[in-house]
Amino acid sequence: MFYDLGIRDFLDRAETVYPDRVAVVDEPDQPAHSWGSLTYRELARRARAQAANLDALEVPAGGRVAIVSHNSARLLTSFFGVSGWGRVLVPVNFRLAAAEVQYIVEHSGAEVLLVDPELRPLLEEVTAKHVFVLGEDDEHVFGGDRRPLPWAGDENATATLNYTSGTTARPKGVQLTHRNLWLNATVFGLHTTLDDNDVLLHTLPMFHANGWGMPYAVTGLGGQHVVLRKVDGHEILRRIEQHGVTIMCAAPAVVSAALDAAQSWDGEVPGRDRVRIVVAGAPPPTRTIERIRAELGWEFIQIYGLTETSPLLTVNRMRSEWAELTPNEQAARLGRAGTPALGVRVGIDSEGEVLTQSNTNLDGYWENPEETARVQAGGWFHTGDGGTFTEGYLTISDRKKDVIISGGENVSSIEVEDALNSHPGVREAAVIGIPDEKWGELVTALVVRSADAADTADAATAEELIAHCRKHLAGYKCPKRVDFLGELPRTATGKVQKFKLREPFWRDADRQIN
């Protein structure tokens, strides 16, 4: 017999098996009132109410609902209340500028827009058919006791539409199906050994590849969610201690924040021999991995993946064969991207690009058949990353596409270069990522000044160019460093040779991702 896999399976099981267990502890410092602690019974009730309210708005199955929010219990609920009854959730990066959000809302065709109250200024520029402010309009979003209209379920239907920056200035909408997300969450939970005793601290933005699937996996296994609205190292440690946190997912910047906070923590660092931290994005340096294990006493797990792969592709976790190695040698091995997750096949093509096959690869890019065909050519997903695959381990060596991963977020170098080149004092600019212990990669601009301003008092300064970018781009995309050059290296055909620009910055790095 065959039954469709669906993300509501996770919530249904939690409500059936653990109805009176605390499901989520909301961020207490929400700009609207916090939901406090909710049981799985109450979480499921609010998800059903959200679906029923979408029925009342006549949003059909397949209709898109965009949500722009910091981490919150409301956002967690929406993963189920929207997709669980056949609609498509569009979780939007809350750091984006209004014009970027408007593009996503329009491109996705979202009929409903849910906005965090702190982001209310977005509504001065962003429009949709139905707009609600989370917290202030809860009665229209999560209120009532009506039961939603039934949805037959279709595992091949799109459950979420996740927009990601790539090699083009415009973000692409990644269509992830119920089957994609169900299998990703299940395999992720298996590899991270989740069980019903786990307490997840949401140090990862939930919008980012759907929190890597943890909102589903932890729910299905009856674990507890602890919401962290904004990253702060001391607050991370405090909540680990307060709530008995056992697992976190994080970009390298979060790891750095925790390590910094531990230096001034009074007493033993919370979570020693209990917490496991799952890290992705640009891998931390070997020394940072050593510090996580020695100074914090947390287990370090590295994964590799993309939004397009739901995201899990590989996992790297300490293994018994390394027990006799030194801590430094162990950390060096943990710095690799890892082994293929269950159900994932990894290949390397003749040009060194990493290719994958799995049931979690995207269904396609929204309204972009050409790009979909390109990345799925030959029955493999083309990651755009270069690497090697030996002895069962994938190592990322470089990035074919010029995407910078800073703080776990993708930054398109083309988009930043466009912003820089719109300044009258810039003749040309190249943007690259350089190694950074806190952010993984630091967005760095290499600028050639306009000829008429290069040697004058009016020449653009680094500070001026960064401020200029902030008028056009989300803050995390803006350069953190600006260097001025006389010219950019080019090929005979005029193409900028970014590898030459990167080389001096990466020469002595213990990883060579860019």
C-alpha positions in Angstrom: 0.0 0.0 0.0 1.1 3.6 -0.6 0.5 6.6 1.6 1.7 10.1 0.8 4.4 11.5 3.0 3.5 14.9 4.4 4.9 17.4 6.9 1.8 17.3 8.9 2.8 13.8 9.9 5.3 15.3 12.4 2.7 17.4 14.1 0.0 14.7 14.1 2.4 12.3 15.8 3.4 14.8 18.4 -0.2 15.6 19.3 -1.1 12.0 19.5 1.8 10.7 21.5 2.8 13.8 23.5 -0.3 16.1 23.7 0.5 17.5 27.2 4.3 17.8 26.8 5.7 21.3 26.4 6.3 21.7 22.7 7.8 25.2 22.5 9.0 27.9 24.8 8.6 31.1 22.9 11.1 34.0 23.0 10.0 36.0 26.1 11.1 39.3 24.6 8.9 39.3 21.5 7.8 42.8 20.3 4.3 41.5 20.4 3.2 39.4 23.4 5.1 36.1 23.8 3.1 32.9 23.6 5.1 31.6 26.5 5.0 27.8 26.8 2.7 25.8 24.6 1.9 22.1 24.7 1.8 20.0 21.5 -2.0 19.9 21.9 -2.1 23.7 21.8 0.4 24.0 19.0 -1.7 21.7 16.9 -4.8 23.6 17.7 -3.3 26.9 16.6 -2.0 25.3 13.4 -5.5 24.0 12.6 -6.9 27.5 13.3 -4.3 29.1 11.0 -5.4 26.6 8.2 -9.1 27.4 8.8 -8.4 31.1 8.6 -6.7 30.6 5.3 -9.8 28.7 4.2 -11.9 31.7 5.2 -9.6 33.9 3.0 -10.2 31.5 0.1 -6.5 30.7 -0.2 -6.5 27.4 -2.2 -4.3 24.4 -1.9 -1.1 25.5 -3.6 -1.6 29.1 -2.7 1.4 30.9 -1.3 1.7 32.5 2.1 4.8 34.6 2.8 6.1 35.2 6.3 8.8 37.6 7.3 9.7 37.0 10.9 12.4 36.6 13.4 12.3 33.3 15.3 9.1 32.9 17.1 6.4 30.3 18.1 4.2 31.9 15.5 6.7 31.1 12.8 7.2 27.6 14.1 3.4 27.1 14.0 3.2 28.4 10.4 5.4 25.5 9.1 2.4 23.3 9.9 -0.6 25.6 9.7 0.3 26.7 6.2 1.9 23.7 4.5 0.1 21.0 6.6 -3.2 21.7 4.7 -1.7 22.1 1.2 -0.6 25.7 0.9 2.9 26.8 0.2 4.9 28.6 3.0 7.3 31.2 1.7 9.7 31.9 4.7 11.5 35.2 3.9 14.8 36.4 5.3 14.0 39.1 7.8 17.3 40.9 7.0 16.3 41.7 3.4 15.5 45.3 2.3 11.9 46.2 1.4 12.5 46.0 -2.3 14.0 42.5 -2.0 11.0 41.4 0.0 8.6 42.9 -2.5 10.3 41.0 -5.3 9.8 37.7 -3.5 6.2 38.4 -2.6 5.4 39.3 -6.2 7.5 36.6 -7.8 6.0 33.9 -5.6 2.5 35.2 -6.1 1.9 35.2 -2.4 -1.7 36.1 -1.5 -1.0 36.5 2.2 1.9 38.3 3.9 2.6 37.8 7.6 5.1 40.3 9.1 6.9 40.5 12.4 5.9 43.7 14.3 9.5 44.8 14.4 9.5 44.8 10.6 6.4 46.9 10.3 8.2 49.6 8.2 8.3 47.0 5.4 4.6 47.5 5.0 5.2 51.0 3.8 6.6 49.5 0.6 5.6 45.9 0.5 2.0 44.9 -0.5 0.0 41.8 -0.9 -3.7 40.9 -1.1 -3.9 40.1 2.6 -1.4 41.5 5.1 -1.3 40.7 8.8 1.1 41.8 11.6 2.0 38.9 13.8 0.9 39.4 17.4 -1.3 42.3 16.6 -3.5 40.4 14.1 -3.4 37.0 15.8 -7.1 36.6 15.9 -7.2 36.7 12.1 -4.2 34.4 11.8 -4.3 31.9 14.6 -7.7 32.6 16.3 -10.9 30.6 16.3 -11.8 27.0 16.7 -13.0 26.1 13.3 -11.6 22.9 11.8 -9.9 23.4 8.4 -11.1 21.9 5.2 -9.5 18.5 4.6 -6.6 18.2 2.2 -6.1 14.8 0.6 -2.3 15.2 0.7 0.3 14.9 -2.1 3.9 14.2 -1.3 5.0 15.7 -4.6 3.2 19.0 -3.9 5.4 22.0 -3.1 5.4 22.6 0.7 7.8 25.5 0.9 9.2 28.0 -1.5 12.6 29.2 -0.2 14.4 32.1 -1.9 18.1 31.9 -2.1 20.8 34.1 -3.4 22.9 32.6 -6.2 25.1 33.8 -9.0 22.5 36.1 -10.3 21.4 39.3 -8.6 17.8 38.1 -8.3 17.1 35.4 -5.8 15.7 32.1 -7.0 12.6 30.4 -5.5 13.5 26.8 -4.5 10.5 24.5 -4.6 10.7 21.8 -1.9 8.1 19.2 -1.8 6.5 17.4 1.2 8.6 14.3 0.2 11.8 16.4 0.1 11.2 17.9 3.6 9.8 14.7 5.2 12.9 12.7 4.1 15.4 15.4 5.0 13.9 15.8 8.5 13.9 12.1 9.1 17.4 11.5 7.9 18.7 14.6 9.7 17.1 13.3 12.9 18.7 9.9 12.4 22.2 11.3 11.8 22.0 13.7 14.8 20.5 10.9 17.0 17.4 13.0 18.0 15.0 11.5 20.5 12.1 12.7 22.7 14.5 13.9 25.4 16.1 16.5 23.1 15.7 20.2 23.7 16.5 22.3 20.6 17.6 25.9 21.0 16.7 27.8 17.8 20.1 29.5 17.2 19.5 29.1 13.5 17.0 31.4 11.8 13.9 29.3 11.0 13.5 30.9 7.6 16.9 29.5 6.6 16.2 26.3 4.6 13.3 25.8 7.0 15.7 25.7 10.0 17.4 22.8 8.2 14.4 20.7 8.9 14.7 20.7 12.6 11.2 22.3 13.2 9.8 19.1 11.6 12.2 16.5 13.1 12.1 17.7 16.7 8.3 18.0 16.6 7.8 14.5 15.2 9.9 13.0 17.9 8.3 15.0 20.7 11.3 17.1 21.6 11.1 20.6 22.9 11.7 23.8 21.0 13.2 26.8 22.7 13.0 30.0 20.7 15.8 32.4 20.5 14.8 35.6 18.7 18.3 37.2 18.3 21.7 35.7 18.6 23.7 36.7 21.7 26.5 34.6 23.1 25.7 35.1 26.8 22.0 34.5 26.2 22.7 31.3 24.4 24.7 30.0 27.4 22.0 31.2 29.8 19.2 29.4 27.9 21.3 26.2 27.6 21.6 26.3 31.4 17.9 27.3 32.0 16.2 24.9 29.6 18.6 21.9 29.6 19.3 22.4 25.9 20.9 19.4 24.2 21.2 20.4 20.5 21.6 23.5 18.4 22.1 24.3 14.7 24.3 27.2 13.8 26.4 29.2 11.4 30.0 29.9 12.3 29.2 33.3 13.6 27.0 31.8 16.4 29.9 29.5 17.3 32.1 32.5 17.7 29.5 34.3 19.8 29.3 31.3 22.2 33.1 31.0 22.5 33.5 34.7 23.2 30.8 34.6 25.9 32.3 31.6 27.5 35.4 33.7 28.3 33.5 35.8 30.8 31.0 33.1 32.0 30.9 32.7 35.7 31.5 29.0 36.5 31.4 26.0 34.3 30.1 26.6 30.8 26.6 25.1 30.5 26.0 22.0 28.4 29.4 20.3 28.8 29.2 16.7 27.7 25.5 17.2 26.8 25.2 19.7 23.9 25.9 18.9 20.3 26.2 21.8 17.9 25.5 21.2 14.2 27.4 23.7 12.0 27.1 24.5 8.3 28.1 27.3 6.0 31.8 28.0 5.6 33.4 25.4 7.9 35.2 26.8 11.0 38.9 26.7 11.1 40.5 23.6 12.8 41.4 25.7 15.8 37.8 26.8 16.3 36.6 23.2 16.2 39.2 22.3 18.8 38.0 25.1 21.1 34.4 24.1 20.8 35.3 20.6 22.0 37.8 21.6 24.6 36.6 24.9 26.1 32.8 24.3 25.8 32.8 20.6 26.0 30.2 20.4 23.2 30.1 17.8 20.5 30.9 19.3 17.1 29.0 18.0 14.1 29.5 19.4 10.6 27.1 19.2 7.7 27.1 20.3 4.1 24.2 21.1 2.0 22.2 23.8 0.1 18.7 25.2 0.3 18.2 23.3 -3.0 18.9 20.0 -1.2 16.5 20.6 1.7 19.5 20.9 2.9 21.3 17.8 4.2 23.9 16.2 1.9 26.8 15.1 4.1 27.5 14.7 7.8 30.7 14.7 9.7 30.7 13.4 13.3 33.3 12.1 15.6 33.9 8.3 15.1 35.6 5.7 17.2 38.4 5.1 14.6 39.8 8.5 15.5 39.9 7.9 19.3 43.7 7.6 19.4 44.3 10.8 17.4 45.3 14.1 19.0 42.5 16.7 19.5 44.1 18.7 16.6 44.0 15.7 14.3 40.4 14.9 15.2 39.4 18.5 14.6 41.1 18.5 11.2 39.1 15.5 10.2 35.9 17.1 11.5 36.6 20.1 9.3 35.7 18.2 6.2 32.2 18.4 4.7 31.6 14.8 5.7 30.2 11.5 4.5 27.0 11.2 2.4 23.9 11.2 4.5 21.7 8.1 4.1 20.1 8.1 0.7 22.6 10.6 -0.8 24.9 9.8 -3.7 27.9 12.1 -4.3 29.9 12.4 -7.5 32.6 14.7 -8.8 32.5 15.7 -12.5 35.4 16.1 -14.9 35.7 19.8 -13.9 35.8 19.0 -10.2 32.2 20.1 -9.4 30.3 18.4 -6.7 27.2 16.6 -7.9 24.5 14.8 -5.8 21.6 12.5 -6.2 19.0 12.3 -3.4 15.3 12.4 -2.7 15.8 15.7 -1.0 17.0 17.6 -4.1 14.6 20.4 -5.1 11.7 19.9 -7.4 12.7 23.0 -9.4 13.1 26.7 -9.3 9.9 28.6 -9.3 9.0 29.9 -12.8 12.6 29.3 -13.9 12.7 26.2 -16.1 16.0 27.1 -17.7 17.9 27.2 -14.4 16.1 24.1 -13.2 17.2 22.2 -16.3 20.8 23.4 -15.9 21.2 22.4 -12.2 19.5 19.0 -12.8 21.3 18.1 -16.0 22.1 14.4 -16.4 20.0 13.4 -13.5 22.4 14.9 -11.0 22.1 18.1 -9.0 25.0 20.5 -9.8 26.0 22.2 -6.6 28.3 24.8 -8.1 30.9 23.9 -5.5 34.2 22.3 -6.3 35.6 19.5 -4.2 37.1 16.0 -3.8 35.5 12.8 -2.6 37.9 10.2 -1.2 37.6 7.4 1.3 33.9 8.2 1.8 34.5 11.9 2.7 33.6 15.0 0.7 36.0 18.0 1.0 34.9 21.3 -0.5 37.9 22.9 -2.1 36.5 25.9 -3.9 33.3 27.5 -5.2 32.6 27.6 -8.9 29.9 30.2 -8.4 30.8 33.4 -6.8 28.5 33.1 -3.8 29.9 34.2 -0.4 28.6 32.4 2.7 28.8 34.9 5.5 27.3 34.2 8.9 25.5 31.2 7.2 23.7 33.4 4.7 24.4 33.4 0.9 25.6 36.7 -0.6 25.7 37.2 -4.3 28.9 38.9 -5.3 27.2 40.2 -8.5 24.5 41.9 -6.5 27.0 43.6 -4.2 29.2 44.7 -7.2 26.1 46.2 -8.8 25.5 48.3 -5.7 29.1 49.4 -5.5 29.3 50.3 -9.2 26.3 52.6 -8.9 28.5 54.9 -6.8 30.0 57.7 -9.0 33.4 57.3 -7.3 33.7 53.7 -8.4 35.1 52.7 -11.8 34.8 49.0 -11.2 34.6 46.6 -8.3 35.0 42.9 -7.5 33.6 41.3 -4.4 35.0 38.2 -2.8 34.8 36.3 0.4 37.9 36.1 2.6 38.4 33.8 5.6 37.0 35.2 8.9 36.9 33.3 12.2 33.6 34.8 13.2 31.6 35.0 10.0 33.2 32.1 8.1 33.7 34.4 5.1 33.9 38.2 5.2 32.3 40.1 2.3 35.2 42.1 0.9 35.2 44.7 -1.9 38.2 45.3 -4.1 37.5 48.7 -5.7 39.1 50.7 -8.5 38.2 54.4 -8.1 36.9 56.5 -10.9 39.8 58.2 -12.8 38.6 61.7 -12.1 38.3 61.1 -8.4 41.1 58.7 -7.6 43.7 61.3 -6.5 41.5 64.0 -5.1 40.2 64.8 -1.7 36.8 63.8 -3.0 37.8 60.2 -3.6 35.3 57.7 -2.1 36.3 56.2 1.2 35.7 52.7 2.4 33.2 54.0 4.9 31.3 56.0 2.2 31.1 53.0 0.0 29.8 50.7 2.7 27.2 53.3 3.6 26.2 53.6 0.0 25.6 49.8 -0.2 23.4 49.9 2.9 21.0 52.1 1.0 20.5 49.4 -1.6 21.1 46.1 0.2 20.4 44.2 3.4 23.0 44.8 6.0 24.5 41.3 5.9 25.2 41.7 2.2 27.2 44.9 2.5 31.0 44.8 2.4 32.7 44.7 5.8 36.0 45.6 4.2 37.0 47.7 1.2 40.4 47.7 -0.3 41.4 50.0 -3.2 43.4 48.7 -6.2 44.9 50.4 -9.2 43.3 47.7 -11.5 41.6 44.3 -11.4 43.4 41.3 -13.0 41.6 40.1 -16.1 41.9 37.4 -18.7 42.6 38.1 -22.4 38.8 38.3 -22.9 38.3 40.8 -20.2 36.9 38.6 -17.4 38.0 39.5 -13.9 40.2 36.8 -12.5 38.8 36.5 -9.0 41.0 33.6 -8.1 44.0 35.9 -8.2 42.2 38.4 -5.9 41.4 35.6 -3.4 44.8 34.0 -3.4 46.7 36.3 -1.0 43.8 36.1 1.5 43.4 32.3 1.4 47.1 31.4 0.9 47.7 30.5 4.6 44.2 29.5 5.5 43.7 25.9 6.7 40.7 25.5 4.3 40.5 26.7 0.7 36.8 27.2 0.1 37.3 30.3 -2.1 
